[in-house]
């Protein structure tokens, strides 16, 4: 198990992805953040394109109020 976690940590680090282990996914107190995800600001035009192409109209309607 330790080898698997270390491999996941290595791959996550290479991609800027965080890593969390947990005993019970429903219980926050069992979560252990082993590696924090790298935060990046997306390019606004690419984000807009992603939203318009990938998400449903219902999702657009839920997102729009948060952007204004």
mmCIF file of the N, C-alpha and C atoms, coordinates in Angstrom:
data_MODEL
# 
_entry.id   MODEL 
# 
loop_
_atom_site.group_PDB 
_atom_site.id 
_atom_site.type_symbol 
_atom_site.label_atom_id 
_atom_site.label_alt_id 
_atom_site.label_comp_id 
_atom_site.label_asym_id 
_atom_site.label_entity_id 
_atom_site.label_seq_id 
_atom_site.pdbx_PDB_ins_code 
_atom_site.Cartn_x 
_atom_site.Cartn_y 
_atom_site.Cartn_z 
_atom_site.occupancy 
_atom_site.B_iso_or_equiv 
_atom_site.pdbx_formal_charge 
_atom_site.auth_seq_id 
_atom_site.auth_comp_id 
_atom_site.auth_asym_id 
_atom_site.auth_atom_id 
_atom_site.pdbx_PDB_model_num 
ATOM 1   N N  . UNK A 1 1  ? 0.821   -1.185 0.000   1.00 0.00 ? 1  UNK A N  1 
ATOM 2   C CA . UNK A 1 1  ? 0.000   0.000  0.000   1.00 0.00 ? 1  UNK A CA 1 
ATOM 3   C C  . UNK A 1 1  ? 0.871   1.257  0.000   1.00 0.00 ? 1  UNK A C  1 
ATOM 4   N N  . UNK A 1 2  ? 1.942   1.255  0.798   1.00 0.00 ? 2  UNK A N  1 
ATOM 5   C CA . UNK A 1 2  ? 2.815   2.435  0.850   1.00 0.00 ? 2  UNK A CA 1 
ATOM 6   C C  . UNK A 1 2  ? 3.429   2.723  -0.515  1.00 0.00 ? 2  UNK A C  1 
ATOM 7   N N  . UNK A 1 3  ? 3.802   1.676  -1.242  1.00 0.00 ? 3  UNK A N  1 
ATOM 8   C CA . UNK A 1 3  ? 4.401   1.856  -2.569  1.00 0.00 ? 3  UNK A CA 1 
ATOM 9   C C  . UNK A 1 3  ? 3.377   2.466  -3.530  1.00 0.00 ? 3  UNK A C  1 
ATOM 10  N N  . UNK A 1 4  ? 2.140   2.027  -3.450  1.00 0.00 ? 4  UNK A N  1 
ATOM 11  C CA . UNK A 1 4  ? 1.078   2.565  -4.302  1.00 0.00 ? 4  UNK A CA 1 
ATOM 12  C C  . UNK A 1 4  ? 0.834   4.033  -3.998  1.00 0.00 ? 4  UNK A C  1 
ATOM 13  N N  . UNK A 1 5  ? 0.793   4.389  -2.721  1.00 0.00 ? 5  UNK A N  1 
ATOM 14  C CA . UNK A 1 5  ? 0.581   5.781  -2.330  1.00 0.00 ? 5  UNK A CA 1 
ATOM 15  C C  . UNK A 1 5  ? 1.747   6.649  -2.787  1.00 0.00 ? 5  UNK A C  1 
ATOM 16  N N  . UNK A 1 6  ? 2.951   6.175  -2.649  1.00 0.00 ? 6  UNK A N  1 
ATOM 17  C CA . UNK A 1 6  ? 4.119   6.945  -3.093  1.00 0.00 ? 6  UNK A CA 1 
ATOM 18  C C  . UNK A 1 6  ? 4.111   7.155  -4.601  1.00 0.00 ? 6  UNK A C  1 
ATOM 19  N N  . UNK A 1 7  ? 3.700   6.138  -5.336  1.00 0.00 ? 7  UNK A N  1 
ATOM 20  C CA . UNK A 1 7  ? 3.601   6.272  -6.799  1.00 0.00 ? 7  UNK A CA 1 
ATOM 21  C C  . UNK A 1 7  ? 2.520   7.297  -7.163  1.00 0.00 ? 7  UNK A C  1 
ATOM 22  N N  . UNK A 1 8  ? 1.387   7.243  -6.480  1.00 0.00 ? 8  UNK A N  1 
ATOM 23  C CA . UNK A 1 8  ? 0.318   8.219  -6.726  1.00 0.00 ? 8  UNK A CA 1 
ATOM 24  C C  . UNK A 1 8  ? 0.791   9.627  -6.384  1.00 0.00 ? 8  UNK A C  1 
ATOM 25  N N  . UNK A 1 9  ? 1.540   9.766  -5.308  1.00 0.00 ? 9  UNK A N  1 
ATOM 26  C CA . UNK A 1 9  ? 2.078   11.074 -4.918  1.00 0.00 ? 9  UNK A CA 1 
ATOM 27  C C  . UNK A 1 9  ? 3.050   11.601 -5.978  1.00 0.00 ? 9  UNK A C  1 
ATOM 28  N N  . UNK A 1 10 ? 3.908   10.719 -6.512  1.00 0.00 ? 10 UNK A N  1 
ATOM 29  C CA . UNK A 1 10 ? 4.869   11.116 -7.535  1.00 0.00 ? 10 UNK A CA 1 
ATOM 30  C C  . UNK A 1 10 ? 4.161   11.570 -8.813  1.00 0.00 ? 10 UNK A C  1 
ATOM 31  N N  . UNK A 1 11 ? 3.191   10.803 -9.251  1.00 0.00 ? 11 UNK A N  1 
ATOM 32  C CA . UNK A 1 11 ? 2.457   11.150 -10.470 1.00 0.00 ? 11 UNK A CA 1 
ATOM 33  C C  . UNK A 1 11 ? 1.655   12.438 -10.247 1.00 0.00 ? 11 UNK A C  1 
ATOM 34  N N  . UNK A 1 12 ? 1.025   12.547 -9.101  1.00 0.00 ? 12 UNK A N  1 
ATOM 35  C CA . UNK A 1 12 ? 0.271   13.759 -8.791  1.00 0.00 ? 12 UNK A CA 1 
ATOM 36  C C  . UNK A 1 12 ? 1.152   14.997 -8.780  1.00 0.00 ? 12 UNK A C  1 
ATOM 37  N N  . UNK A 1 13 ? 2.325   14.894 -8.194  1.00 0.00 ? 13 UNK A N  1 
ATOM 38  C CA . UNK A 1 13 ? 3.269   16.010 -8.149  1.00 0.00 ? 13 UNK A CA 1 
ATOM 39  C C  . UNK A 1 13 ? 3.645   16.441 -9.567  1.00 0.00 ? 13 UNK A C  1 
ATOM 40  N N  . UNK A 1 14 ? 3.860   15.489 -10.454 1.00 0.00 ? 14 UNK A N  1 
ATOM 41  C CA . UNK A 1 14 ? 4.237   15.794 -11.841 1.00 0.00 ? 14 UNK A CA 1 
ATOM 42  C C  . UNK A 1 14 ? 3.129   16.522 -12.590 1.00 0.00 ? 14 UNK A C  1 
ATOM 43  N N  . UNK A 1 15 ? 1.883   16.306 -12.168 1.00 0.00 ? 15 UNK A N  1 
ATOM 44  C CA . UNK A 1 15 ? 0.743   16.916 -12.853 1.00 0.00 ? 15 UNK A CA 1 
ATOM 45  C C  . UNK A 1 15 ? 0.096   18.048 -12.050 1.00 0.00 ? 15 UNK A C  1 
ATOM 46  N N  . UNK A 1 16 ? 0.613   18.338 -10.882 1.00 0.00 ? 16 UNK A N  1 
ATOM 47  C CA . UNK A 1 16 ? 0.043   19.404 -10.060 1.00 0.00 ? 16 UNK A CA 1 
ATOM 48  C C  . UNK A 1 16 ? -1.244  19.010 -9.368  1.00 0.00 ? 16 UNK A C  1 
ATOM 49  N N  . UNK A 1 17 ? -1.476  17.697 -9.251  1.00 0.00 ? 17 UNK A N  1 
ATOM 50  C CA . UNK A 1 17 ? -2.701  17.186 -8.640  1.00 0.00 ? 17 UNK A CA 1 
ATOM 51  C C  . UNK A 1 17 ? -2.427  16.842 -7.178  1.00 0.00 ? 17 UNK A C  1 
ATOM 52  N N  . UNK A 1 18 ? -3.371  17.150 -6.312  1.00 0.00 ? 18 UNK A N  1 
ATOM 53  C CA . UNK A 1 18 ? -3.218  16.817 -4.906  1.00 0.00 ? 18 UNK A CA 1 
ATOM 54  C C  . UNK A 1 18 ? -3.519  15.345 -4.638  1.00 0.00 ? 18 UNK A C  1 
ATOM 55  N N  . UNK A 1 19 ? -3.295  14.934 -3.398  1.00 0.00 ? 19 UNK A N  1 
ATOM 56  C CA . UNK A 1 19 ? -3.550  13.543 -3.014  1.00 0.00 ? 19 UNK A CA 1 
ATOM 57  C C  . UNK A 1 19 ? -4.138  13.514 -1.608  1.00 0.00 ? 19 UNK A C  1 
ATOM 58  N N  . UNK A 1 20 ? -5.270  12.853 -1.473  1.00 0.00 ? 20 UNK A N  1 
ATOM 59  C CA . UNK A 1 20 ? -5.945  12.711 -0.183  1.00 0.00 ? 20 UNK A CA 1 
ATOM 60  C C  . UNK A 1 20 ? -6.185  11.227 0.061   1.00 0.00 ? 20 UNK A C  1 
ATOM 61  N N  . UNK A 1 21 ? -5.886  10.760 1.269   1.00 0.00 ? 21 UNK A N  1 
ATOM 62  C CA . UNK A 1 21 ? -6.260  9.405  1.670   1.00 0.00 ? 21 UNK A CA 1 
ATOM 63  C C  . UNK A 1 21 ? -7.363  9.537  2.714   1.00 0.00 ? 21 UNK A C  1 
ATOM 64  N N  . UNK A 1 22 ? -8.138  8.485  2.865   1.00 0.00 ? 22 UNK A N  1 
ATOM 65  C CA . UNK A 1 22 ? -9.228  8.527  3.850   1.00 0.00 ? 22 UNK A CA 1 
ATOM 66  C C  . UNK A 1 22 ? -9.601  7.124  4.290   1.00 0.00 ? 22 UNK A C  1 
ATOM 67  N N  . UNK A 1 23 ? -10.022 7.037  5.519   1.00 0.00 ? 23 UNK A N  1 
ATOM 68  C CA . UNK A 1 23 ? -10.519 5.768  6.033   1.00 0.00 ? 23 UNK A CA 1 
ATOM 69  C C  . UNK A 1 23 ? -11.971 5.564  5.643   1.00 0.00 ? 23 UNK A C  1 
ATOM 70  N N  . UNK A 1 24 ? -12.745 6.647  5.679   1.00 0.00 ? 24 UNK A N  1 
ATOM 71  C CA . UNK A 1 24 ? -14.167 6.604  5.339   1.00 0.00 ? 24 UNK A CA 1 
ATOM 72  C C  . UNK A 1 24 ? -14.489 7.875  4.549   1.00 0.00 ? 24 UNK A C  1 
ATOM 73  N N  . UNK A 1 25 ? -14.784 7.762  3.256   1.00 0.00 ? 25 UNK A N  1 
ATOM 74  C CA . UNK A 1 25 ? -15.039 8.957  2.438   1.00 0.00 ? 25 UNK A CA 1 
ATOM 75  C C  . UNK A 1 25 ? -16.164 9.837  2.972   1.00 0.00 ? 25 UNK A C  1 
ATOM 76  N N  . UNK A 1 26 ? -17.078 9.273  3.756   1.00 0.00 ? 26 UNK A N  1 
ATOM 77  C CA . UNK A 1 26 ? -18.191 10.052 4.298   1.00 0.00 ? 26 UNK A CA 1 
ATOM 78  C C  . UNK A 1 26 ? -17.823 10.803 5.570   1.00 0.00 ? 26 UNK A C  1 
ATOM 79  N N  . UNK A 1 27 ? -16.672 10.511 6.151   1.00 0.00 ? 27 UNK A N  1 
ATOM 80  C CA . UNK A 1 27 ? -16.266 11.134 7.414   1.00 0.00 ? 27 UNK A CA 1 
ATOM 81  C C  . UNK A 1 27 ? -15.031 12.010 7.189   1.00 0.00 ? 27 UNK A C  1 
ATOM 82  N N  . UNK A 1 28 ? -15.248 13.332 7.187   1.00 0.00 ? 28 UNK A N  1 
ATOM 83  C CA . UNK A 1 28 ? -14.165 14.277 6.923   1.00 0.00 ? 28 UNK A CA 1 
ATOM 84  C C  . UNK A 1 28 ? -12.995 14.094 7.880   1.00 0.00 ? 28 UNK A C  1 
ATOM 85  N N  . UNK A 1 29 ? -13.259 13.675 9.092   1.00 0.00 ? 29 UNK A N  1 
ATOM 86  C CA . UNK A 1 29 ? -12.177 13.558 10.071  1.00 0.00 ? 29 UNK A CA 1 
ATOM 87  C C  . UNK A 1 29 ? -11.225 12.397 9.763   1.00 0.00 ? 29 UNK A C  1 
ATOM 88  N N  . UNK A 1 30 ? -11.570 11.551 8.778   1.00 0.00 ? 30 UNK A N  1 
ATOM 89  C CA . UNK A 1 30 ? -10.656 10.477 8.389   1.00 0.00 ? 30 UNK A CA 1 
ATOM 90  C C  . UNK A 1 30 ? -9.824  10.852 7.157   1.00 0.00 ? 30 UNK A C  1 
ATOM 91  N N  . UNK A 1 31 ? -10.033 12.059 6.629   1.00 0.00 ? 31 UNK A N  1 
ATOM 92  C CA . UNK A 1 31 ? -9.307  12.507 5.439   1.00 0.00 ? 31 UNK A CA 1 
ATOM 93  C C  . UNK A 1 31 ? -7.932  13.020 5.836   1.00 0.00 ? 31 UNK A C  1 
ATOM 94  N N  . UNK A 1 32 ? -6.925  12.688 5.027   1.00 0.00 ? 32 UNK A N  1 
ATOM 95  C CA . UNK A 1 32 ? -5.561  13.130 5.269   1.00 0.00 ? 32 UNK A CA 1 
ATOM 96  C C  . UNK A 1 32 ? -4.988  13.660 3.953   1.00 0.00 ? 32 UNK A C  1 
ATOM 97  N N  . UNK A 1 33 ? -4.742  14.957 3.879   1.00 0.00 ? 33 UNK A N  1 
ATOM 98  C CA . UNK A 1 33 ? -4.191  15.552 2.666   1.00 0.00 ? 33 UNK A CA 1 
ATOM 99  C C  . UNK A 1 33 ? -2.680  15.333 2.645   1.00 0.00 ? 33 UNK A C  1 
ATOM 100 N N  . UNK A 1 34 ? -2.232  14.472 1.736   1.00 0.00 ? 34 UNK A N  1 
ATOM 101 C CA . UNK A 1 34 ? -0.813  14.162 1.636   1.00 0.00 ? 34 UNK A CA 1 
ATOM 102 C C  . UNK A 1 34 ? -0.085  15.150 0.735   1.00 0.00 ? 34 UNK A C  1 
ATOM 103 N N  . UNK A 1 35 ? -0.776  15.674 -0.252  1.00 0.00 ? 35 UNK A N  1 
ATOM 104 C CA . UNK A 1 35 ? -0.174  16.621 -1.185  1.00 0.00 ? 35 UNK A CA 1 
ATOM 105 C C  . UNK A 1 35 ? -1.253  17.608 -1.623  1.00 0.00 ? 35 UNK A C  1 
ATOM 106 N N  . UNK A 1 36 ? -1.002  18.890 -1.395  1.00 0.00 ? 36 UNK A N  1 
ATOM 107 C CA . UNK A 1 36 ? -1.956  19.918 -1.806  1.00 0.00 ? 36 UNK A CA 1 
ATOM 108 C C  . UNK A 1 36 ? -1.855  20.136 -3.316  1.00 0.00 ? 36 UNK A C  1 
ATOM 109 N N  . UNK A 1 37 ? -3.002  20.321 -3.956  1.00 0.00 ? 37 UNK A N  1 
ATOM 110 C CA . UNK A 1 37 ? -3.023  20.561 -5.400  1.00 0.00 ? 37 UNK A CA 1 
ATOM 111 C C  . UNK A 1 37 ? -2.438  21.937 -5.706  1.00 0.00 ? 37 UNK A C  1 
ATOM 112 N N  . UNK A 1 38 ? -1.755  22.039 -6.834  1.00 0.00 ? 38 UNK A N  1 
ATOM 113 C CA . UNK A 1 38 ? -1.227  23.323 -7.289  1.00 0.00 ? 38 UNK A CA 1 
ATOM 114 C C  . UNK A 1 38 ? -2.401  24.141 -7.834  1.00 0.00 ? 38 UNK A C  1 
ATOM 115 N N  . UNK A 1 39 ? -2.517  25.378 -7.395  1.00 0.00 ? 39 UNK A N  1 
ATOM 116 C CA . UNK A 1 39 ? -3.599  26.262 -7.839  1.00 0.00 ? 39 UNK A CA 1 
ATOM 117 C C  . UNK A 1 39 ? -3.143  27.057 -9.046  1.00 0.00 ? 39 UNK A C  1 
ATOM 118 N N  . UNK A 1 40 ? -3.981  27.086 -10.067 1.00 0.00 ? 40 UNK A N  1 
ATOM 119 C CA . UNK A 1 40 ? -3.673  27.875 -11.257 1.00 0.00 ? 40 UNK A CA 1 
ATOM 120 C C  . UNK A 1 40 ? -4.929  28.614 -11.698 1.00 0.00 ? 40 UNK A C  1 
ATOM 121 N N  . UNK A 1 41 ? -4.732  29.800 -12.233 1.00 0.00 ? 41 UNK A N  1 
ATOM 122 C CA . UNK A 1 41 ? -5.838  30.568 -12.797 1.00 0.00 ? 41 UNK A CA 1 
ATOM 123 C C  . UNK A 1 41 ? -5.951  30.198 -14.271 1.00 0.00 ? 41 UNK A C  1 
ATOM 124 N N  . UNK A 1 42 ? -7.115  29.703 -14.700 1.00 0.00 ? 42 UNK A N  1 
ATOM 125 C CA . UNK A 1 42 ? -7.261  29.338 -16.102 1.00 0.00 ? 42 UNK A CA 1 
ATOM 126 C C  . UNK A 1 42 ? -7.341  30.573 -17.000 1.00 0.00 ? 42 UNK A C  1 
ATOM 127 N N  . UNK A 1 43 ? -6.964  30.402 -18.250 1.00 0.00 ? 43 UNK A N  1 
ATOM 128 C CA . UNK A 1 43 ? -7.133  31.450 -19.234 1.00 0.00 ? 43 UNK A CA 1 
ATOM 129 C C  . UNK A 1 43 ? -8.637  31.683 -19.408 1.00 0.00 ? 43 UNK A C  1 
ATOM 130 N N  . UNK A 1 44 ? -9.135  32.916 -19.224 1.00 0.00 ? 44 UNK A N  1 
ATOM 131 C CA . UNK A 1 44 ? -10.583 33.168 -19.285 1.00 0.00 ? 44 UNK A CA 1 
ATOM 132 C C  . UNK A 1 44 ? -11.236 32.731 -20.597 1.00 0.00 ? 44 UNK A C  1 
ATOM 133 N N  . UNK A 1 45 ? -10.572 32.936 -21.717 1.00 0.00 ? 45 UNK A N  1 
ATOM 134 C CA . UNK A 1 45 ? -11.164 32.527 -22.998 1.00 0.00 ? 45 UNK A CA 1 
ATOM 135 C C  . UNK A 1 45 ? -11.291 31.018 -23.108 1.00 0.00 ? 45 UNK A C  1 
ATOM 136 N N  . UNK A 1 46 ? -10.264 30.301 -22.651 1.00 0.00 ? 46 UNK A N  1 
ATOM 137 C CA . UNK A 1 46 ? -10.321 28.836 -22.715 1.00 0.00 ? 46 UNK A CA 1 
ATOM 138 C C  . UNK A 1 46 ? -11.367 28.284 -21.744 1.00 0.00 ? 46 UNK A C  1 
ATOM 139 N N  . UNK A 1 47 ? -11.498 28.912 -20.591 1.00 0.00 ? 47 UNK A N  1 
ATOM 140 C CA . UNK A 1 47 ? -12.512 28.491 -19.627 1.00 0.00 ? 47 UNK A CA 1 
ATOM 141 C C  . UNK A 1 47 ? -13.902 28.718 -20.196 1.00 0.00 ? 47 UNK A C  1 
ATOM 142 N N  . UNK A 1 48 ? -14.125 29.875 -20.812 1.00 0.00 ? 48 UNK A N  1 
ATOM 143 C CA . UNK A 1 48 ? -15.415 30.173 -21.415 1.00 0.00 ? 48 UNK A CA 1 
ATOM 144 C C  . UNK A 1 48 ? -15.746 29.162 -22.510 1.00 0.00 ? 48 UNK A C  1 
ATOM 145 N N  . UNK A 1 49 ? -14.751 28.842 -23.324 1.00 0.00 ? 49 UNK A N  1 
ATOM 146 C CA . UNK A 1 49 ? -14.971 27.855 -24.391 1.00 0.00 ? 49 UNK A CA 1 
ATOM 147 C C  . UNK A 1 49 ? -15.309 26.489 -23.802 1.00 0.00 ? 49 UNK A C  1 
ATOM 148 N N  . UNK A 1 50 ? -14.592 26.079 -22.760 1.00 0.00 ? 50 UNK A N  1 
ATOM 149 C CA . UNK A 1 50 ? -14.867 24.799 -22.105 1.00 0.00 ? 50 UNK A CA 1 
ATOM 150 C C  . UNK A 1 50 ? -16.300 24.759 -21.591 1.00 0.00 ? 50 UNK A C  1 
ATOM 151 N N  . UNK A 1 51 ? -16.704 25.822 -20.898 1.00 0.00 ? 51 UNK A N  1 
ATOM 152 C CA . UNK A 1 51 ? -18.061 25.874 -20.342 1.00 0.00 ? 51 UNK A CA 1 
ATOM 153 C C  . UNK A 1 51 ? -19.094 25.796 -21.458 1.00 0.00 ? 51 UNK A C  1 
ATOM 154 N N  . UNK A 1 52 ? -18.894 26.552 -22.535 1.00 0.00 ? 52 UNK A N  1 
ATOM 155 C CA . UNK A 1 52 ? -19.900 26.586 -23.603 1.00 0.00 ? 52 UNK A CA 1 
ATOM 156 C C  . UNK A 1 52 ? -19.973 25.271 -24.372 1.00 0.00 ? 52 UNK A C  1 
ATOM 157 N N  . UNK A 1 53 ? -18.855 24.560 -24.496 1.00 0.00 ? 53 UNK A N  1 
ATOM 158 C CA . UNK A 1 53 ? -18.834 23.323 -25.286 1.00 0.00 ? 53 UNK A CA 1 
ATOM 159 C C  . UNK A 1 53 ? -19.186 22.096 -24.437 1.00 0.00 ? 53 UNK A C  1 
ATOM 160 N N  . UNK A 1 54 ? -18.682 22.039 -23.216 1.00 0.00 ? 54 UNK A N  1 
ATOM 161 C CA . UNK A 1 54 ? -18.771 20.811 -22.427 1.00 0.00 ? 54 UNK A CA 1 
ATOM 162 C C  . UNK A 1 54 ? -19.966 20.718 -21.478 1.00 0.00 ? 54 UNK A C  1 
ATOM 163 N N  . UNK A 1 55 ? -20.522 21.852 -21.071 1.00 0.00 ? 55 UNK A N  1 
ATOM 164 C CA . UNK A 1 55 ? -21.560 21.818 -20.044 1.00 0.00 ? 55 UNK A CA 1 
ATOM 165 C C  . UNK A 1 55 ? -22.947 22.046 -20.626 1.00 0.00 ? 55 UNK A C  1 
ATOM 166 N N  . UNK A 1 56 ? -23.932 21.456 -19.981 1.00 0.00 ? 56 UNK A N  1 
ATOM 167 C CA . UNK A 1 56 ? -25.323 21.579 -20.429 1.00 0.00 ? 56 UNK A CA 1 
ATOM 168 C C  . UNK A 1 56 ? -25.856 22.990 -20.179 1.00 0.00 ? 56 UNK A C  1 
ATOM 169 N N  . UNK A 1 57 ? -26.992 23.295 -20.790 1.00 0.00 ? 57 UNK A N  1 
ATOM 170 C CA . UNK A 1 57 ? -27.628 24.593 -20.581 1.00 0.00 ? 57 UNK A CA 1 
ATOM 171 C C  . UNK A 1 57 ? -27.999 24.768 -19.111 1.00 0.00 ? 57 UNK A C  1 
ATOM 172 N N  . UNK A 1 58 ? -28.425 23.693 -18.468 1.00 0.00 ? 58 UNK A N  1 
ATOM 173 C CA . UNK A 1 58 ? -28.752 23.757 -17.041 1.00 0.00 ? 58 UNK A CA 1 
ATOM 174 C C  . UNK A 1 58 ? -27.529 24.166 -16.220 1.00 0.00 ? 58 UNK A C  1 
ATOM 175 N N  . UNK A 1 59 ? -26.384 23.601 -16.555 1.00 0.00 ? 59 UNK A N  1 
ATOM 176 C CA . UNK A 1 59 ? -25.144 23.965 -15.866 1.00 0.00 ? 59 UNK A CA 1 
ATOM 177 C C  . UNK A 1 59 ? -24.795 25.424 -16.141 1.00 0.00 ? 59 UNK A C  1 
ATOM 178 N N  . UNK A 1 60 ? -24.986 25.892 -17.368 1.00 0.00 ? 60 UNK A N  1 
ATOM 179 C CA . UNK A 1 60 ? -24.745 27.308 -17.709 1.00 0.00 ? 60 UNK A CA 1 
ATOM 180 C C  . UNK A 1 60 ? -25.612 28.209 -16.825 1.00 0.00 ? 60 UNK A C  1 
ATOM 181 N N  . UNK A 1 61 ? -26.878 27.820 -16.694 1.00 0.00 ? 61 UNK A N  1 
ATOM 182 C CA . UNK A 1 61 ? -27.812 28.624 -15.902 1.00 0.00 ? 61 UNK A CA 1 
ATOM 183 C C  . UNK A 1 61 ? -27.423 28.678 -14.419 1.00 0.00 ? 61 UNK A C  1 
ATOM 184 N N  . UNK A 1 62 ? -26.810 27.622 -13.904 1.00 0.00 ? 62 UNK A N  1 
ATOM 185 C CA . UNK A 1 62 ? -26.374 27.611 -12.502 1.00 0.00 ? 62 UNK A CA 1 
ATOM 186 C C  . UNK A 1 62 ? -25.068 28.389 -12.309 1.00 0.00 ? 62 UNK A C  1 
ATOM 187 N N  . UNK A 1 63 ? -24.214 28.366 -13.315 1.00 0.00 ? 63 UNK A N  1 
ATOM 188 C CA . UNK A 1 63 ? -22.920 29.060 -13.213 1.00 0.00 ? 63 UNK A CA 1 
ATOM 189 C C  . UNK A 1 63 ? -23.055 30.564 -13.402 1.00 0.00 ? 63 UNK A C  1 
ATOM 190 N N  . UNK A 1 64 ? -23.904 30.979 -14.325 1.00 0.00 ? 64 UNK A N  1 
ATOM 191 C CA . UNK A 1 64 ? -24.006 32.394 -14.707 1.00 0.00 ? 64 UNK A CA 1 
ATOM 192 C C  . UNK A 1 64 ? -24.177 33.360 -13.522 1.00 0.00 ? 64 UNK A C  1 
ATOM 193 N N  . UNK A 1 65 ? -25.059 33.096 -12.559 1.00 0.00 ? 65 UNK A N  1 
ATOM 194 C CA . UNK A 1 65 ? -25.213 34.048 -11.449 1.00 0.00 ? 65 UNK A CA 1 
ATOM 195 C C  . UNK A 1 65 ? -23.936 34.242 -10.627 1.00 0.00 ? 65 UNK A C  1 
ATOM 196 N N  . UNK A 1 66 ? -23.103 33.222 -10.542 1.00 0.00 ? 66 UNK A N  1 
ATOM 197 C CA . UNK A 1 66 ? -21.859 33.333 -9.773  1.00 0.00 ? 66 UNK A CA 1 
ATOM 198 C C  . UNK A 1 66 ? -20.822 34.187 -10.479 1.00 0.00 ? 66 UNK A C  1 
ATOM 199 N N  . UNK A 1 67 ? -20.963 34.352 -11.787 1.00 0.00 ? 67 UNK A N  1 
ATOM 200 C CA . UNK A 1 67 ? -19.990 35.110 -12.568 1.00 0.00 ? 67 UNK A CA 1 
ATOM 201 C C  . UNK A 1 67 ? -20.341 36.583 -12.688 1.00 0.00 ? 67 UNK A C  1 
ATOM 202 N N  . UNK A 1 68 ? -21.524 36.943 -12.269 1.00 0.00 ? 68 UNK A N  1 
ATOM 203 C CA . UNK A 1 68 ? -21.944 38.348 -12.400 1.00 0.00 ? 68 UNK A CA 1 
ATOM 204 C C  . UNK A 1 68 ? -21.883 39.083 -11.084 1.00 0.00 ? 68 UNK A C  1 
# 
